[in-house]
Amino acid sequence: MVHRLEIDYWGQVEFIYLDIDDKGAAPYKQQFGFRYQPHLILLDGDGKVVQEFFGQRPEAELREALDNLILRRQQR
C-alpha cells in the first residue's frame, strides 16, 4: 500500500525507506525512535516530525495525513 501511495503522491511527497536491520540506518533509528516495522514518520519541509504511525494503518488515514501535509506546505 505504501508503494501505491508513493506513486500517487509522486512529486509532492518524498518517500524514504529505512530497513530496521540495516546498520547504516542506525543514526535515523536513534533520531526518530524507529523500533517497529512498519513505522511511518511524516516530516515537514524543515525535517520536523508532523505525525507518526505505528503498525498497519488504513490507506484512507494515510492519504488524509499526506493531504494535510501537502496543504500545510502550500499555506506557508
C-alpha positions as a Python dict, from the first residue, in 0.01 Angstrom:
ca = {
    (1, 'M'): (0, 0, 0),
    (2, 'V'): (281, 245, 79),
    (3, 'H'): (429, 191, -265),
    (4, 'R'): (90, 275, -418),
    (5, 'L'): (82, 595, -211),
    (6, 'E'): (431, 676, -329),
    (7, 'I'): (314, 652, -691),
    (8, 'D'): (2, 859, -625),
    (9, 'Y'): (194, 1132, -440),
    (10, 'W'): (495, 1134, -675),
    (11, 'G'): (644, 1482, -697),
    (12, 'Q'): (455, 1602, -389),
    (13, 'V'): (593, 1384, -111),
    (14, 'E'): (934, 1219, -88),
    (15, 'F'): (922, 864, 46),
    (16, 'I'): (1235, 730, 217),
    (17, 'Y'): (1251, 373, 339),
    (18, 'L'): (1459, 251, 634),
    (19, 'D'): (1530, -114, 698),
    (20, 'I'): (1529, -180, 1071),
    (21, 'D'): (1807, -438, 1023),
    (22, 'D'): (2033, -205, 819),
    (23, 'K'): (2325, -87, 1035),
    (24, 'G'): (2353, 220, 812),
    (25, 'A'): (2011, 332, 933),
    (26, 'A'): (2125, 341, 1298),
    (27, 'P'): (2152, 723, 1322),
    (28, 'Y'): (1797, 761, 1188),
    (29, 'K'): (1663, 486, 1412),
    (30, 'Q'): (1806, 672, 1710),
    (31, 'Q'): (1692, 1017, 1592),
    (32, 'F'): (1333, 912, 1526),
    (33, 'G'): (1292, 628, 1776),
    (34, 'F'): (1245, 381, 1491),
    (35, 'R'): (1187, 43, 1658),
    (36, 'Y'): (896, -115, 1473),
    (37, 'Q'): (805, -210, 1121),
    (38, 'P'): (602, -57, 985),
    (39, 'H'): (671, 281, 1144),
    (40, 'L'): (578, 574, 921),
    (41, 'I'): (707, 918, 1010),
    (42, 'L'): (581, 1228, 832),
    (43, 'L'): (828, 1515, 828),
    (44, 'D'): (764, 1870, 717),
    (45, 'G'): (996, 2057, 483),
    (46, 'D'): (1215, 2154, 779),
    (47, 'G'): (1260, 1792, 888),
    (48, 'K'): (1033, 1823, 1192),
    (49, 'V'): (811, 1529, 1282),
    (50, 'V'): (450, 1613, 1200),
    (51, 'Q'): (288, 1275, 1263),
    (52, 'E'): (381, 912, 1326),
    (53, 'F'): (203, 586, 1253),
    (54, 'F'): (290, 252, 1415),
    (55, 'G'): (176, -75, 1264),
    (56, 'Q'): (-63, -125, 975),
    (57, 'R'): (-291, 175, 918),
    (58, 'P'): (-587, 217, 685),
    (59, 'E'): (-494, 366, 350),
    (60, 'A'): (-755, 641, 390),
    (61, 'E'): (-592, 752, 715),
    (62, 'L'): (-252, 780, 549),
    (63, 'R'): (-395, 964, 248),
    (64, 'E'): (-562, 1216, 479),
    (65, 'A'): (-235, 1273, 665),
    (66, 'L'): (-41, 1319, 338),
    (67, 'D'): (-306, 1555, 201),
    (68, 'N'): (-288, 1761, 522),
    (69, 'L'): (91, 1770, 499),
    (70, 'I'): (74, 1899, 140),
    (71, 'L'): (-191, 2155, 232),
    (72, 'R'): (19, 2274, 525),
    (73, 'R'): (317, 2322, 292),
    (74, 'Q'): (108, 2515, 41),
    (75, 'Q'): (-18, 2752, 310),
    (76, 'R'): (333, 2861, 407),
}
